[in-house]
Amino acid sequence: MDKKLRLPCIIMIIVGLLMMGGAGYFILQTIQFIRVSVTTTGVVTDIQSYRGNDDTTYSSIVTFAPKRGEEITFTQSSSSSWIPYNIGDTVPVRYNPENPKDAEINSFTDLWMIPLILFIMGAVIFGVGDGIMAAGIRRKKIIAHLLQSGQKIQTQLVQVHKDTSLRVNNRCGFRIKSQLVKDGTVHSFESERVWFDPTLLVKKDQPITVYVDPANWKTYYMDCSFLPKEA
């Protein structure tokens, strides 16, 4: 796998696992809260606003009367860019009778949205990192197989070009492009990504060695071992 991508992929996998682990913790906490809590109704008594750099979000302030003790007022844990309830609205409330201050609006959004979003984001980040790592491992196996059993051909240099499809630390790599005309058909090949400009290191008349799968020339590996290793 591309060495420049290895560390970012490992970081993505770790971050994704941590986020999914955190989501799992919140899910267990929510299940426990639902198990011990009881339901009632409350009234929206005020709206709390939070000003950010780009927008303002809102949360409802709710007051309810538990079975025992004085009225409790709490702020909705989630917030949104719109006002979810109007002042005076009646809302369903779930609270812990042993600790009535442990209360929340009894809705899917307020109970499950945060762990759900956290889990989805973690799964996406983990999936991207793991997918790139897995693709790199598969590619490494293909290269090893081609070097051992592939057909060795000599191709002619076409150009060196920037590969802008990926940037690491605001740097993009380069690829060497070559081709071979065989039986009236032009076969084009590209090297693996190189993280320095090899233009001055490749002579125009220099043959470029490529290993191809005899059964499918679209599976190939360009041998760039003539290039120096990057420091």
Residue pairs with C-beta under 8 A, 6 or more apart in sequence:
1 9
1 132
1 133
1 135
1 136
1 137
1 139
1 140
2 136
2 192
2 193
4 168
4 173
4 193
4 195
5 132
5 136
5 166
5 168
6 133
6 136
8 129
8 168
9 129
9 130
9 132
9 133
9 136
10 129
10 133
11 129
12 125
12 126
12 128
12 129
13 126
13 129
13 130
13 133
15 122
15 125
15 126
16 122
16 123
16 124
16 125
16 126
16 127
16 129
16 130
17 122
17 126
18 122
19 118
19 119
19 121
19 122
19 125
19 126
20 118
20 119
20 122
20 123
20 126
21 122
22 118
22 122
23 115
23 116
23 118
23 119
23 122
24 115
24 119
26 114
26 115
26 118
27 112
27 115
27 119
30 111
30 112
30 115
33 94
33 96
33 102
33 104
33 111
34 94
34 111
36 96
36 97
36 98
37 94
37 95
37 96
37 97
37 102
38 67
38 94
38 95
38 97
39 92
39 93
39 94
39 106
40 64
40 65
40 66
40 67
40 92
40 93
40 95
41 64
41 90
41 91
41 92
41 93
42 62
42 63
42 64
42 90
42 91
42 92
42 93
42 105
43 62
43 63
43 64
43 88
43 89
43 90
43 91
44 60
44 61
44 62
44 85
44 86
44 87
44 88
44 89
44 90
44 91
45 61
45 62
45 63
45 73
45 87
46 60
46 61
46 87
47 58
47 59
47 60
47 61
47 83
47 87
48 58
48 59
48 60
48 61
48 75
48 76
48 79
49 56
49 57
49 58
50 56
50 57
50 58
50 59
50 79
55 81
56 81
57 79
57 80
57 81
58 79
58 80
58 81
58 82
58 83
58 84
59 75
59 76
59 77
59 78
59 79
59 84
60 75
60 76
60 84
60 85
60 91
60 105
61 73
61 74
61 75
61 76
62 73
62 74
62 75
62 76
62 91
62 93
62 103
62 105
63 71
63 72
63 73
64 71
64 72
64 93
64 95
64 103
65 71
65 72
66 72
66 95
66 97
66 100
67 97
68 97
68 100
69 100
72 95
72 100
72 101
72 103
74 101
74 103
74 104
76 84
76 104
76 105
76 110
77 104
77 110
77 114
78 109
78 110
78 113
78 114
85 91
91 105
91 106
91 107
92 105
92 106
92 107
93 103
93 104
93 105
93 106
94 103
94 104
94 105
94 106
94 111
95 102
95 103
95 104
96 102
96 103
104 110
104 111
142 219
142 221
143 221
146 211
146 212
146 213
146 219
146 220
146 221
147 211
147 221
150 211
150 212
150 213
150 214
150 220
150 221
151 211
151 212
151 213
151 214
152 209
152 210
152 211
153 180
153 209
153 210
153 211
153 212
154 180
154 207
154 208
154 209
154 210
155 178
155 179
155 180
155 187
155 189
155 207
155 208
155 209
155 210
155 222
156 178
156 179
156 180
156 207
156 208
157 176
157 177
157 178
157 202
157 203
157 204
157 205
157 206
157 208
158 177
158 178
158 179
158 188
159 176
159 177
160 174
160 175
160 176
160 177
160 197
160 198
160 199
160 202
161 174
161 175
161 177
162 172
162 173
162 174
163 172
163 173
163 174
163 175
163 193
164 172
165 172
166 172
166 173
166 193
168 195
171 195
173 193
173 194
173 195
174 193
174 194
174 195
174 196
174 197
174 198
174 199
175 190
175 191
175 192
175 193
175 194
176 190
176 191
176 194
176 198
176 202
176 208
176 222
176 224
177 188
177 189
177 190
177 191
178 188
178 189
178 208
178 210
178 222
179 186
179 187
179 188
179 189
180 186
180 187
180 189
180 210
181 187
187 217
189 208
189 210
189 220
189 222
190 222
191 222
191 224
192 221
192 222
192 224
194 224
194 227
195 230
196 230
198 224
198 227
201 226
201 227
201 228
202 208
206 226
208 222
208 223
209 222
209 223
210 220
210 221
210 222
210 223
211 220
211 221
211 223
212 219
212 220
213 219
213 220
